[in-house]
Amino acid sequence: MILKEVDTEKGPISFLSENDYIIRDNDSFFNLIYSANSDTIAIYSSNLPERFFDLTTGFAGEIFQKITNYQKRFIIIGDYSNITSKSFKDLIYESNKNGKVIFTETLEEGISLLK
């Protein structure tokens, strides 16, 4: 796993710029958190398993809880136009409004939405 450090106007970001690392479970998520040198981490949606996007699995809830507990901020970069689940669309809306976990198409847009 390679994390690139990016300096921004909202503080440093640890950016997982590779698509071959998948956050499969809690252990791989903790590995990512502990490998990051900053409190804000940016990843691609392709770094998450499909079950993250199915709210009935509870995996997204587990990840969100850990982000909160460890006082991190996340930017998840991807194309969300194909999301059909109203619940997940609502999650994206509320999450982006909160500014701690951002779902966006670009890193730059994600940085602007951080709080």
HELIX and SHEET records of a PDB file:
HELIX    1   1 ASN A   26  SER A   35  1                                  10    
HELIX    2   2 SER A   45  ASN A   47  5                                   3    
HELIX    3   3 GLU A   50  PHE A   53  5                                   4    
HELIX    4   4 LEU A   55  THR A   57  5                                   3    
HELIX    5   5 PHE A   59  ASN A   69  1                                  11    
HELIX    6   6 LYS A   86  ASN A   98  1                                  13    
HELIX    7   7 LEU A  107  LEU A  113  1                                   7    
SHEET    1   A 5 LEU A   3  VAL A   6  0                                        
SHEET    2   A 5 ILE A  13  LEU A  16 -1                                        
SHEET    3   A 5 THR A  40  TYR A  44  1                                        
SHEET    4   A 5 ARG A  73  ILE A  77  1                                        
SHEET    5   A 5 VAL A 101  THR A 104  1                                        
END                                                                             
